């Protein structure tokens, strides 16, 4: 673009001269903006400028991006917006002791993934130049601080003064109202934009779809104002706003949360107004770097270059649609986008798997592998080789990418190899199915769906392979199976939408407004060891502060009503930190013989809510006495302390690379998920149990102490997980006082974690510890299930019994007589014993040993059966040969108990008479018929599969096989008729 503008000679009038002057000024502004875009606005600097603007000029607190796996939010597969981590603030459920509860002004750059679920961009990625599965959301938030005026002013200042975007390129949309809902237009926002200096024809009203944001079916919501950018400029592009024009794109959304969507669909003003803004970094960088495609910015160009170097395919040209010959440019975009998503997700602990977010990531990886191998013809391993480039681009903002580079590459390589193997297997299945279709031009939908579900074979790839062969896919059957699959997935536990536990934002706000103090739940830690060595859990006296029934706070509940009870203090543990909630009961003063069972306990916004079905009337202000279920509480304490000891033992034996990925503690067992390559060996499982047993035997003291969060984080060897911790925080240490850990960082290694759970006072109470299961959940993550105490003792006993049974079985196999019936019986018994070993709760290391022994025994018996059957078949084949040696068509019976023997007789007879058509039937006492047949290779008039299928169908059964050999079953009382029918069928084919 030229750096000057020529003023037309025709500009004689003042008005025309003024218009020309404005046009020239705008053009010079645009030229000045364009002259700096390629050098000044790198993606790293754009991100930094955003966060520094809000931190330095507007006093926002910078908060790190949360991982892409949502924290305790089952409604999401991935974090898909910057506000996800702040939902507890918006819903009023944030722990008042946590740092998050103090947030007023916040800004950050959040890692987001939109693939699967409501927001799913996966299939659009690559087709255009702006869709992504992973993106970064720049955002600023106000929680009860500033509102519309300040938010709009900050946004305008950042865009026009800091990033120096020409104002005439910007358009503002605002909420134009909705008469059906009785919502007036957001004229306040329109007036704010006018006062800032935005031209009236650049401020446009839109309806609910475009300018009213909602978190979900219920919850905080409100009008929003969107900022759109016109790539062309020097025109009025108002008609292109929100019209899906690639020339005019939304860059920033400012949401004003001022309502709550109630369960009945109505809107109710929120007690606290909030601002939630989000601006996609990729789209902003595209504008600031003067590009029209996100893939032409420095967020992607290093990846595009690396793909070209490693694949030796044609250079990227940026084409889409029909202009993109062979979909080469689409492949570039798919791979560049997907490797970013894979790298970020795996670094955050989401690995390709078989359900939920893991399944979505598996599909992303396989889509990338397909485009890499099928379109770009790149060698295996190319995808993983791009991970260091991703770390180079994004690692400054998200350093975990540098730390986890090797792990990410290993997981991608392993999954790619597995998928390529599945593709080979799938192609073989397709080829076999096509051979059996006997000229049909419609590929069975059931086979295609099986390939898709079991092997992960993409349906569109099956379609392409079939299209090349002139065969169509049975899409109707596939759609039916897909619908059935979705319906099956949807059949989950029924959610009680009227739960008395879920205090909404208005109820929580009302509790605060009327001065109800947060529940003091410190009595849950008030237990001790009595002189007899038993734990004492004293009851707790409390006052009813609030009752929640029918989605509202009420002063009283009646008998039989299920309600939520808030007390001034409680000794009950609310479900959190992976530990199950307490159960028990309370009694009301003056009604000592009536128990109010506590069925569940939740912590919401600092209030502990007890779910109770009222046994009698209960009123606000009533005095009650609480009793926890001591056996259940103690069992949870045992498992929780054992979980900490397990975490420590894993780290000691496997190194600091072991990271906790999740845990759950219940009265009967503990579950622990952790990062590891492969699975634990038998020796490692034994070593872990031994380390834990040593700690149990030492009967170590378990120390707890509350510390300021910043001080606690400085403890050497501290284990933490991705959670929002309160401040102060509780530190739990085994064997070493917390004060010693603070004063002497060189103290001996020990288990030390931040934890709000209830724990034993000494480790000896664990008594025993057995890992009963250890398996790989997905590549790079394993899950341990363990039991303690009496359950551990029972597991050891069960293991000992099974060891004796396997030893006895080994002796029987070694000394058995070599008859088919005996060997088959032993093989069956080995299978049953294998099932018992697989399913019994026993030490996992012992299970692995027995599984290896049983696998060897199964091989031994199967080999013996094959040898015996082959020898028997040889004798029977010889007898038949002597009977039919001059016949070209042999249909006869053979005495055999299994289809494998019948098949072997057919095979051996065909070896003796390679030109004969052979079918043998074995008639069982039950009337069942075993059928096997073989025809010469190249036989044009009769295939073995057709022959066997015809005969077995005649006998009411089924059969399958190839053109040369086939087998099946049926049923008849008249075997002679069956033989005659089989022979006539074959002769009919011969004659034709």
LINHU-V216484 format. One record per residue. N is the residue number from 1. RES is the residue in one letter. OMEGA is omega in whole degrees, 0 to 359 (* if undefined). BURIAL is 1 if it has 16 or more other ideal C-beta (glycine too) atoms within 10 Angstrom, else 0. D_CENTER is the distance of its C-alpha to the mean C-alpha in whole Angstrom. Layout:
N,RES,OMEGA,BURIAL,D_CENTER / N,RES,OMEGA,BURIAL,D_CENTER
This chain:
1,X,180,0,48 / 2,X,181,0,52 / 3,X,178,0,52 / 4,X,177,0,55 / 5,X,179,0,56 / 6,X,179,0,59 / 7,X,181,0,61 / 8,X,179,0,62 / 9,X,183,0,66 / 10,X,182,0,66 / 11,X,184,0,65 / 12,X,183,0,68 / 13,X,179,0,67 / 14,X,183,0,66 / 15,X,181,0,63 / 16,X,177,0,62 / 17,X,181,0,62 / 18,X,179,0,60 / 19,X,180,0,57 / 20,X,179,1,58 / 21,X,180,0,58 / 22,X,179,0,54 / 23,X,180,0,53 / 24,X,180,0,54 / 25,X,180,0,53 / 26,X,180,1,49 / 27,X,178,1,49 / 28,X,178,0,50 / 29,X,181,1,47 / 30,X,178,1,45 / 31,X,179,0,47 / 32,X,178,0,47 / 33,X,183,1,43 / 34,X,186,0,42 / 35,X,183,0,44 / 36,X,191,0,42 / 37,X,187,1,39 / 38,X,185,0,38 / 39,X,187,0,39 / 40,X,191,0,39 / 41,X,170,1,35 / 42,X,182,1,33 / 43,X,180,1,29 / 44,X,181,0,29 / 45,X,179,0,32 / 46,X,178,1,31 / 47,X,181,1,28 / 48,X,179,0,31 / 49,X,180,1,33 / 50,X,184,1,31 / 51,X,180,1,30 / 52,X,178,0,33 / 53,X,182,1,35 / 54,X,179,1,33 / 55,X,188,0,34 / 56,X,186,0,37 / 57,X,185,0,39 / 58,X,167,1,37 / 59,X,175,0,36 / 60,X,174,1,32 / 61,X,177,0,30 / 62,X,182,0,28 / 63,X,180,1,24 / 64,X,174,0,22 / 65,X,172,1,19 / 66,X,174,1,16 / 67,X,182,1,13 / 68,X,172,1,10 / 69,X,184,1,8 / 70,X,177,1,10 / 71,X,173,1,12 / 72,X,180,0,13 / 73,X,184,0,12 / 74,X,180,0,10 / 75,X,183,0,11 / 76,X,170,1,9 / 77,X,180,1,6 / 78,X,167,1,8 / 79,X,184,1,11 / 80,X,178,1,13 / 81,X,182,1,17 / 82,X,185,1,19 / 83,X,186,1,20 / 84,X,184,1,16 / 85,X,181,1,17 / 86,X,180,1,21 / 87,X,179,1,20 / 88,X,178,1,21 / 89,X,183,1,25 / 90,X,181,1,25 / 91,X,179,1,24 / 92,X,184,1,27 / 93,X,183,1,24 / 94,X,178,1,24 / 95,X,183,1,26 / 96,X,180,0,30 / 97,X,183,1,30 / 98,X,177,1,27 / 99,X,181,1,28 / 100,X,181,1,26 / 101,X,181,1,28 / 102,X,182,0,31 / 103,X,173,1,29 / 104,X,176,0,31 / 105,X,186,1,31 / 106,X,173,1,28 / 107,X,176,1,27 / 108,X,169,1,24 / 109,X,188,1,22 / 110,X,173,1,19 / 111,X,182,1,16 / 112,X,175,1,14 / 113,X,175,1,12 / 114,X,179,1,13 / 115,X,185,1,11 / 116,X,180,1,10 / 117,X,185,0,11 / 118,X,180,0,14 / 119,X,186,0,15 / 120,X,181,0,14 / 121,X,191,1,16 / 122,X,185,1,15 / 123,X,178,0,18 / 124,X,184,0,21 / 125,X,179,1,20 / 126,X,182,1,23 / 127,X,177,0,25 / 128,X,186,0,26 / 129,X,183,1,27 / 130,X,178,1,25 / 131,X,179,1,21 / 132,X,170,1,18 / 133,X,173,1,15 / 134,X,175,1,15 / 135,X,178,1,18 / 136,X,180,1,20 / 137,X,174,1,21 / 138,X,183,1,24 / 139,X,170,1,25 / 140,X,186,1,28 / 141,X,170,1,28 / 142,X,178,1,30 / 143,X,180,1,30 / 144,X,180,0,33 / 145,X,180,1,35 / 146,X,181,1,36 / 147,X,193,1,36 / 148,X,187,1,36 / 149,X,182,0,39 / 150,X,182,0,38 / 151,X,180,1,35 / 152,X,182,1,36 / 153,X,179,1,39 / 154,X,181,1,37 / 155,X,180,1,35 / 156,X,180,1,38 / 157,X,181,0,39 / 158,X,185,1,36 / 159,X,188,1,36 / 160,X,183,1,40 / 161,X,182,0,41 / 162,X,179,0,39 / 163,X,176,1,37 / 164,X,174,0,41 / 165,X,180,1,39 / 166,X,183,1,42 / 167,X,184,0,42 / 168,X,176,1,44 / 169,X,187,1,40 / 170,X,177,1,38 / 171,X,182,1,38 / 172,X,172,1,37 / 173,X,178,1,35 / 174,X,183,1,36 / 175,X,183,1,35 / 176,X,178,1,38 / 177,X,178,1,38 / 178,X,184,0,37 / 179,X,182,0,41 / 180,X,179,0,39 / 181,X,181,0,37 / 182,X,181,0,40 / 183,X,179,1,38 / 184,X,176,0,41 / 185,X,180,1,40 / 186,X,182,1,39 / 187,X,179,0,42 / 188,X,180,0,42 / 189,X,179,1,39 / 190,X,180,1,41 / 191,X,178,0,44 / 192,X,179,1,42 / 193,X,178,1,42 / 194,X,181,0,45 / 195,X,178,0,47 / 196,X,179,1,44 / 197,X,178,0,46 / 198,X,180,1,44 / 199,X,182,0,46 / 200,X,182,0,46 / 201,X,174,0,45 / 202,X,179,1,42 / 203,X,193,1,41 / 204,X,179,1,40 / 205,X,174,1,39 / 206,X,186,1,36 / 207,X,185,0,34 / 208,X,186,1,31 / 209,X,186,0,29 / 210,X,190,1,29 / 211,X,170,1,31 / 212,X,188,1,29 / 213,X,178,1,26 / 214,X,181,1,24 / 215,X,181,1,21 / 216,X,179,0,20 / 217,X,174,0,22 / 218,X,176,1,24 / 219,X,183,1,24 / 220,X,180,1,26 / 221,X,178,1,27 / 222,X,179,1,30 / 223,X,177,1,32 / 224,X,173,1,31 / 225,X,183,1,33 / 226,X,177,1,31 / 227,X,183,1,33 / 228,X,181,1,33 / 229,X,177,1,35 / 230,X,181,1,37 / 231,X,186,1,37 / 232,X,178,0,41 / 233,X,179,1,43 / 234,X,180,0,47 / 235,X,172,0,46 / 236,X,184,0,45 / 237,X,184,1,42 / 238,X,183,1,41 / 239,X,181,0,41 / 240,X,180,1,38 / 241,X,181,1,36 / 242,X,179,1,33 / 243,X,180,0,34 / 244,X,177,0,31 / 245,X,177,0,34 / 246,X,181,0,32 / 247,X,182,0,35 / 248,X,188,1,35 / 249,X,175,1,31 / 250,X,177,1,29 / 251,X,185,1,29 / 252,X,177,1,28 / 253,X,179,1,28 / 254,X,183,1,29 / 255,X,180,1,28 / 256,X,183,1,31 / 257,X,182,1,29 / 258,X,178,1,32 / 259,X,169,1,31 / 260,X,176,1,29 / 261,X,183,1,28 / 262,X,179,0,29 / 263,X,180,0,28 / 264,X,178,0,31 / 265,X,180,0,30 / 266,X,179,0,33 / 267,X,182,1,33 / 268,X,181,0,34 / 269,X,179,0,35 / 270,X,177,1,33 / 271,X,179,0,34 / 272,X,180,0,33 / 273,X,181,1,33 / 274,X,176,1,30 / 275,X,178,1,29 / 276,X,180,1,26 / 277,X,179,1,26 / 278,X,179,1,24 / 279,X,181,1,25 / 280,X,181,1,23 / 281,X,184,1,25 / 282,X,182,1,25 / 283,X,179,1,27 / 284,X,180,1,29 / 285,X,177,1,30 / 286,X,179,1,31 / 287,X,186,1,33 / 288,X,177,1,35 / 289,X,174,1,35 / 290,X,181,1,37 / 291,X,174,1,34 / 292,X,180,0,33 / 293,X,176,0,30 / 294,X,184,1,27 / 295,X,177,1,27 / 296,X,178,1,31 / 297,X,182,1,30 / 298,X,171,1,30 / 299,X,184,1,26 / 300,X,187,1,26 / 301,X,176,1,29 / 302,X,178,0,29 / 303,X,178,1,26 / 304,X,179,1,28 / 305,X,180,0,31 / 306,X,178,1,29 / 307,X,180,1,28 / 308,X,182,0,31 / 309,X,186,0,33 / 310,X,183,1,30 / 311,X,182,1,30 / 312,X,177,0,34 / 313,X,179,1,33 / 314,X,180,0,35 / 315,X,178,0,35 / 316,X,182,1,33 / 317,X,177,0,35 / 318,X,183,1,32 / 319,X,176,0,33 / 320,X,175,0,31 / 321,X,183,0,32 / 322,X,180,0,35 / 323,X,181,0,36 / 324,X,184,1,33 / 325,X,179,0,35 / 326,X,180,0,33 / 327,X,182,1,30 / 328,X,181,1,30 / 329,X,175,1,29 / 330,X,179,1,26 / 331,X,176,1,25 / 332,X,184,1,26 / 333,X,179,1,24 / 334,X,184,1,21 / 335,X,181,1,21 / 336,X,178,1,22 / 337,X,188,1,19 / 338,X,180,1,16 / 339,X,174,1,17 / 340,X,180,1,17 / 341,X,180,1,13 / 342,X,182,1,13 / 343,X,183,1,15 / 344,X,182,1,14 / 345,X,181,1,10 / 346,X,177,1,11 / 347,X,180,1,14 / 348,X,174,1,12 / 349,X,174,1,10 / 350,X,184,1,7 / 351,X,177,1,8 / 352,X,183,1,8 / 353,X,190,1,8 / 354,X,178,0,8 / 355,X,175,0,6 / 356,X,181,0,4 / 357,X,180,1,2 / 358,X,178,1,4 / 359,X,177,1,6 / 360,X,180,1,7 / 361,X,176,1,8 / 362,X,179,1,10 / 363,X,178,1,11 / 364,X,180,1,12 / 365,X,183,1,14 / 366,X,176,1,16 / 367,X,178,1,17 / 368,X,179,1,18 / 369,X,180,1,20 / 370,X,181,1,21 / 371,X,179,1,23 / 372,X,186,1,24 / 373,X,186,1,26 / 374,X,185,0,27 / 375,X,183,1,28 / 376,X,179,1,29 / 377,X,181,0,30 / 378,X,180,1,28 / 379,X,175,0,28 / 380,X,180,0,25 / 381,X,181,0,24 / 382,X,183,1,25 / 383,X,181,1,21 / 384,X,181,1,21 / 385,X,180,1,24 / 386,X,185,1,23 / 387,X,178,1,21 / 388,X,178,1,24 / 389,X,175,1,25 / 390,X,179,1,22 / 391,X,177,1,23 / 392,X,183,0,26 / 393,X,189,1,25 / 394,X,189,1,23 / 395,X,178,1,23 / 396,X,180,0,26 / 397,X,184,1,24 / 398,X,188,1,21 / 399,X,178,0,22 / 400,X,178,1,19 / 401,X,176,1,19 / 402,X,183,0,23 / 403,X,187,0,22 / 404,X,185,1,19 / 405,X,183,1,21 / 406,X,180,0,22 / 407,X,180,1,18 / 408,X,181,1,16 / 409,X,180,1,19 / 410,X,183,1,19 / 411,X,179,1,16 / 412,X,179,1,16 / 413,X,180,1,19 / 414,X,182,1,18 / 415,X,178,1,16 / 416,X,180,1,18 / 417,X,180,0,21 / 418,X,181,1,19 / 419,X,179,1,19 / 420,X,176,0,22 / 421,X,178,0,23 / 422,X,179,1,22 / 423,X,178,1,23 / 424,X,181,0,27 / 425,X,180,0,26 / 426,X,179,1,25 / 427,X,178,0,28 / 428,X,178,0,30 / 429,X,179,1,29 / 430,X,181,1,30 / 431,X,180,0,33 / 432,X,180,0,34 / 433,X,179,1,33 / 434,X,179,0,35 / 435,X,182,0,38 / 436,X,188,1,38 / 437,X,174,0,38 / 438,X,175,0,42 / 439,X,179,0,42 / 440,X,182,0,40 / 441,X,179,0,38 / 442,X,181,0,35 / 443,X,183,1,32 / 444,X,180,1,31 / 445,X,181,1,28 / 446,X,179,0,27 / 447,X,179,1,27 / 448,X,181,1,25 / 449,X,177,1,22 / 450,X,177,0,22 / 451,X,182,1,22 / 452,X,185,1,19 / 453,X,188,0,17 / 454,X,181,0,18 / 455,X,183,1,19 / 456,X,181,1,16 / 457,X,183,1,19 / 458,X,182,1,19 / 459,X,181,1,21 / 460,X,177,0,23 / 461,X,175,1,24 / 462,X,180,1,26 / 463,X,180,1,28 / 464,X,180,0,29 / 465,X,180,1,30 / 466,X,180,1,32 / 467,X,178,0,33 / 468,X,181,0,35 / 469,X,179,0,37 / 470,X,181,0,38 / 471,X,178,1,35 / 472,X,179,0,33 / 473,X,179,1,30 / 474,X,185,1,30 / 475,X,181,0,28 / 476,X,178,0,29 / 477,X,180,1,28 / 478,X,179,1,25 / 479,X,178,0,24 / 480,X,180,0,25 / 481,X,178,1,23 / 482,X,179,1,20 / 483,X,178,0,21 / 484,X,179,0,21 / 485,X,179,0,18 / 486,X,180,0,17 / 487,X,178,0,19 / 488,X,179,0,18 / 489,X,184,0,14 / 490,X,181,0,16 / 491,X,178,0,18 / 492,X,177,0,17 / 493,X,180,0,19 / 494,X,181,0,21 / 495,X,178,0,21 / 496,X,184,0,24 / 497,X,180,0,24 / 498,X,182,0,28 / 499,X,180,1,26 / 500,X,182,1,29 / 501,X,189,1,27 / 502,X,175,1,25 / 503,X,179,1,28 / 504,X,186,1,27 / 505,X,180,1,28 / 506,X,179,1,32 / 507,X,178,1,32 / 508,X,179,1,31 / 509,X,180,1,33 / 510,X,177,1,36 / 511,X,179,1,36 / 512,X,183,1,36 / 513,X,182,0,39 / 514,X,173,0,41 / 515,X,176,0,41 / 516,X,182,1,39 / 517,X,175,0,38 / 518,X,183,1,34 / 519,X,173,1,34 / 520,X,181,0,36 / 521,X,179,1,33 / 522,X,177,0,35 / 523,X,177,1,37 / 524,X,178,1,34 / 525,X,185,0,35 / 526,X,176,0,38 / 527,X,185,1,39 / 528,X,175,0,41 / 529,X,178,0,42 / 530,X,181,0,46 / 531,X,180,0,49 / 532,X,179,0,48 / 533,X,179,0,44 / 534,X,181,0,42 / 535,X,179,0,40 / 536,X,179,0,41 / 537,X,184,1,39 / 538,X,175,0,42 / 539,X,185,0,41 / 540,X,176,1,41 / 541,X,184,1,43 / 542,X,178,1,42 / 543,X,177,0,42 / 544,X,182,1,40 / 545,X,182,1,40 / 546,X,176,1,38 / 547,X,184,1,37 / 548,X,181,1,34 / 549,X,178,1,34 / 550,X,178,0,34 / 551,X,180,1,32 / 552,X,173,0,35 / 553,X,182,1,36 / 554,X,180,0,39 / 555,X,187,0,42 / 556,X,172,1,43 / 557,X,183,1,41 / 558,X,180,0,43 / 559,X,177,0,42 / 560,X,181,0,40 / 561,X,177,1,37 / 562,X,187,1,34 / 563,X,172,1,33 / 564,X,183,1,32 / 565,X,176,1,34 / 566,X,182,1,35 / 567,X,178,1,37 / 568,X,174,0,39 / 569,X,182,1,37 / 570,X,174,1,36 / 571,X,179,1,35 / 572,X,178,1,32 / 573,X,177,1,29 / 574,X,182,1,26 / 575,X,178,0,22 / 576,X,177,1,21 / 577,X,179,1,20 / 578,X,180,1,18 / 579,X,180,1,21 / 580,X,180,1,22 / 581,X,176,1,25 / 582,X,168,1,29 / 583,X,182,1,31 / 584,X,180,1,34 / 585,X,168,1,37 / 586,X,176,1,40 / 587,X,182,1,43 / 588,X,177,1,45 / 589,X,181,0,48 / 590,X,180,0,51 / 591,X,191,0,49 / 592,X,185,0,49 / 593,X,181,0,48 / 594,X,182,0,45 / 595,X,173,0,42 / 596,X,183,1,39 / 597,X,175,0,36 / 598,X,188,1,33 / 599,X,181,0,30 / 600,X,181,1,27 / 601,X,179,1,27 / 602,X,175,1,25 / 603,X,182,1,25 / 604,X,176,1,25 / 605,X,180,1,27 / 606,X,179,1,29 / 607,X,175,1,30 / 608,X,183,1,30 / 609,X,179,1,30 / 610,X,178,1,31 / 611,X,187,1,30 / 612,X,166,1,34 / 613,X,189,0,35 / 614,X,177,1,39 / 615,X,176,1,42 / 616,X,178,0,44 / 617,X,179,0,45 / 618,X,186,1,43 / 619,X,172,0,44 / 620,X,182,1,43 / 621,X,178,0,45 / 622,X,175,1,45 / 623,X,182,0,45 / 624,X,175,1,43 / 625,X,188,0,43 / 626,X,179,1,39 / 627,X,178,1,39 / 628,X,172,1,35 / 629,X,190,1,35 / 630,X,181,0,36 / 631,X,180,0,35 / 632,X,179,1,31 / 633,X,182,1,31 / 634,X,179,1,33 / 635,X,178,1,30 / 636,X,178,1,27 / 637,X,178,1,29 / 638,X,183,1,30 / 639,X,183,1,26 / 640,X,177,1,25 / 641,X,178,1,28 / 642,X,178,1,27 / 643,X,177,1,23 / 644,X,181,1,25 / 645,X,176,1,27 / 646,X,179,1,25 / 647,X,179,1,23 / 648,X,182,1,26 / 649,X,178,1,27 / 650,X,181,1,24 / 651,X,180,1,25 / 652,X,186,1,29 / 653,X,186,0,28 / 654,X,178,1,26 / 655,X,185,0,26 / 656,X,181,0,25 / 657,X,179,0,22 / 658,X,180,1,20 / 659,X,175,1,18 / 660,X,179,1,16 / 661,X,179,1,12 / 662,X,176,1,13 / 663,X,174,1,16 / 664,X,183,1,17 / 665,X,176,1,21 / 666,X,184,0,23 / 667,X,187,1,26 / 668,X,182,0,26 / 669,X,173,1,24 / 670,X,178,1,21 / 671,X,184,1,18 / 672,X,178,1,17 / 673,X,183,1,14 / 674,X,181,1,15 / 675,X,178,1,15 / 676,X,176,1,18 / 677,X,181,1,19 / 678,X,178,0,19 / 679,X,179,0,20 / 680,X,177,1,23 / 681,X,177,0,27 / 682,X,181,0,29 / 683,X,179,0,31 / 684,X,178,1,28 / 685,X,178,1,27 / 686,X,181,1,31 / 687,X,179,1,31 / 688,X,179,1,28 / 689,X,180,1,30 / 690,X,179,0,33 / 691,X,180,1,32 / 692,X,179,1,31 / 693,X,178,1,34 / 694,X,180,0,36 / 695,X,178,1,35 / 696,X,182,1,36 / 697,X,180,0,39 / 698,X,180,0,40 / 699,X,184,0,39 / 700,X,173,1,38 / 701,X,174,0,38 / 702,X,185,1,35 / 703,X,175,1,36 / 704,X,178,1,34 / 705,X,175,1,35 / 706,X,181,0,34 / 707,X,169,1,34 / 708,X,187,0,34 / 709,X,182,0,30 / 710,X,179,0,32 / 711,X,181,0,34 / 712,X,182,1,31 / 713,X,180,0,29 / 714,X,181,0,32 / 715,X,181,1,32 / 716,X,179,0,32 / 717,X,182,1,29 / 718,X,177,0,27 / 719,X,178,1,24 / 720,X,174,0,21 / 721,X,182,1,18 / 722,X,177,0,16 / 723,X,173,0,18 / 724,X,184,1,21 / 725,X,174,1,24 / 726,X,178,1,27 / 727,X,10,1,30 / 728,X,184,0,32 / 729,X,181,1,29 / 730,X,178,1,30 / 731,X,179,1,30 / 732,X,183,1,30 / 733,X,181,1,32 / 734,X,173,1,33 / 735,X,182,1,37 / 736,X,178,1,38 / 737,X,181,0,38 / 738,X,180,1,36 / 739,X,178,0,40 / 740,X,179,0,40 / 741,X,179,1,37 / 742,X,185,1,38 / 743,X,183,0,41 / 744,X,182,0,41 / 745,X,182,0,38 / 746,X,177,0,39 / 747,X,182,1,39 / 748,X,179,0,38 / 749,X,179,0,34 / 750,X,176,1,32 / 751,X,176,1,29 / 752,X,184,1,29 / 753,X,168,1,26 / 754,X,188,1,26 / 755,X,178,1,25 / 756,X,185,1,26 / 757,X,176,1,26 / 758,X,187,1,29 / 759,X,172,1,30 / 760,X,175,1,33 / 761,X,176,1,36 / 762,X,185,1,37 / 763,X,182,1,35 / 764,X,182,0,37 / 765,X,175,1,36 / 766,X,175,1,33 / 767,X,182,0,36 / 768,X,183,1,34 / 769,X,180,1,30 / 770,X,172,1,29 / 771,X,183,1,25 / 772,X,178,1,25 / 773,X,171,0,22 / 774,X,182,1,20 / 775,X,179,0,17 / 776,X,179,1,15 / 777,X,174,1,11 / 778,X,178,1,10 / 779,X,176,1,13 / 780,X,179,1,14 / 781,X,179,1,13 / 782,X,178,1,15 / 783,X,175,1,15 / 784,X,170,1,19 / 785,X,183,1,20 / 786,X,176,1,24 / 787,X,183,1,27 / 788,X,172,1,30 / 789,X,184,1,33 / 790,X,179,0,35 / 791,X,177,1,32 / 792,X,179,1,32 / 793,X,179,0,35 / 794,X,179,0,35 / 795,X,179,1,32 / 796,X,179,0,34 / 797,X,179,0,37 / 798,X,178,1,35 / 799,X,180,1,34 / 800,X,180,0,38 / 801,X,181,0,39 / 802,X,175,1,37 / 803,X,180,1,38 / 804,X,180,0,41 / 805,X,179,0,41 / 806,X,177,1,39 / 807,X,179,0,42 / 808,X,179,0,44 / 809,X,178,1,43 / 810,X,180,1,43 / 811,X,180,0,47 / 812,X,180,0,47 / 813,X,182,1,46 / 814,X,185,0,48 / 815,X,185,0,51 / 816,X,173,0,50 / 817,X,189,0,53 / 818,X,173,0,52 / 819,X,182,0,52 / 820,X,184,1,49 / 821,X,179,0,49 / 822,X,181,0,49 / 823,X,177,1,46 / 824,X,178,1,44 / 825,X,178,0,44 / 826,X,179,1,43 / 827,X,179,1,40 / 828,X,180,0,39 / 829,X,177,1,39 / 830,X,178,1,37 / 831,X,179,0,35 / 832,X,179,0,35 / 833,X,176,1,35 / 834,X,178,1,32 / 835,X,180,0,30 / 836,X,179,1,32 / 837,X,181,1,30 / 838,X,190,0,27 / 839,X,183,0,27 / 840,X,174,0,29 / 841,X,183,1,28 / 842,X,178,1,30 / 843,X,185,1,29 / 844,X,179,1,26 / 845,X,180,1,29 / 846,X,178,1,31 / 847,X,181,1,29 / 848,X,179,1,29 / 849,X,181,1,32 / 850,X,178,1,33 / 851,X,177,0,31 / 852,X,180,0,32 / 853,X,182,1,36 / 854,X,177,1,35 / 855,X,178,0,34 / 856,X,179,0,37 / 857,X,179,1,39 / 858,X,177,1,37 / 859,X,181,0,38 / 860,X,182,1,41 / 861,X,180,1,42 / 862,X,178,0,40 / 863,X,179,0,43 / 864,X,179,1,46 / 865,X,180,1,45 / 866,X,180,0,45 / 867,X,181,0,48 / 868,X,180,1,50 / 869,X,180,1,49 / 870,X,179,0,50 / 871,X,179,0,53 / 872,X,180,1,54 / 873,X,179,1,52 / 874,X,179,0,55 / 875,X,182,0,58 / 876,X,179,1,57 / 877,X,179,1,57 / 878,X,179,0,60 / 879,X,179,0,62 / 880,X,179,1,60 / 881,X,179,1,61 / 882,X,181,0,65 / 883,X,188,0,65 / 884,X,193,1,63 / 885,X,180,0,64 / 886,X,183,0,66 / 887,X,175,0,63 / 888,X,176,0,61 / 889,X,183,1,59 / 890,X,173,1,58 / 891,X,187,1,57 / 892,X,175,1,57 / 893,X,176,1,56 / 894,X,181,1,55 / 895,X,181,0,55 / 896,X,182,1,51 / 897,X,184,0,48 / 898,X,179,0,45 / 899,X,180,0,44 / 900,X,178,1,44 / 901,X,179,1,47 / 902,X,181,1,48 / 903,X,180,1,46 / 904,X,178,1,48 / 905,X,178,1,51 / 906,X,181,1,51 / 907,X,184,1,50 / 908,X,176,1,53 / 909,X,181,1,55 / 910,X,175,1,54 / 911,X,179,0,54 / 912,X,181,0,58 / 913,X,187,1,58 / 914,X,181,0,56 / 915,X,186,0,58 / 916,X,169,1,57 / 917,X,188,1,55 / 918,X,170,1,54 / 919,X,178,1,52 / 920,X,177,1,52 / 921,X,175,1,52 / 922,X,185,1,51 / 923,X,181,1,52 / 924,X,181,0,51 / 925,X,181,0,53 / 926,X,185,0,50 / 927,X,179,0,51 / 928,X,180,0,48 / 929,X,174,1,49 / 930,X,187,1,47 / 931,X,174,1,47 / 932,X,181,1,47 / 933,X,178,1,49 / 934,X,177,1,49 / 935,X,181,1,51 / 936,X,177,1,52 / 937,X,180,0,50 / 938,X,178,0,51 / 939,X,188,1,52 / 940,X,188,0,52 / 941,X,182,0,54 / 942,X,174,1,51 / 943,X,181,1,48 / 944,X,182,1,47 / 945,X,179,1,44 / 946,X,181,1,46 / 947,X,182,1,49 / 948,X,181,1,46 / 949,X,179,1,44 / 950,X,182,1,48 / 951,X,183,1,49 / 952,X,175,1,46 / 953,X,176,0,46 / 954,X,180,0,49 / 955,X,177,1,49 / 956,X,181,0,46 / 957,X,183,1,43 / 958,X,181,0,41 / 959,X,178,1,41 / 960,X,180,0,39 / 961,X,182,1,40 / 962,X,179,0,41 / 963,X,185,1,44 / 964,X,181,1,46 / 965,X,179,1,45 / 966,X,178,1,43 / 967,X,180,1,43 / 968,X,181,1,42 / 969,X,175,1,44 / 970,X,181,1,46 / 971,X,178,0,48 / 972,X,173,1,52 / 973,X,183,0,55 / 974,X,183,0,57 / 975,X,180,0,56 / 976,X,178,0,60 / 977,X,180,0,59 / 978,X,179,1,55 / 979,X,181,1,57 / 980,X,181,0,59 / 981,X,181,1,57 / 982,X,181,1,55 / 983,X,180,1,58 / 984,X,178,0,59 / 985,X,181,1,55 / 986,X,181,1,56 / 987,X,177,0,59 / 988,X,178,0,59 / 989,X,181,1,56 / 990,X,183,0,59 / 991,X,180,0,62 / 992,X,*,0,60
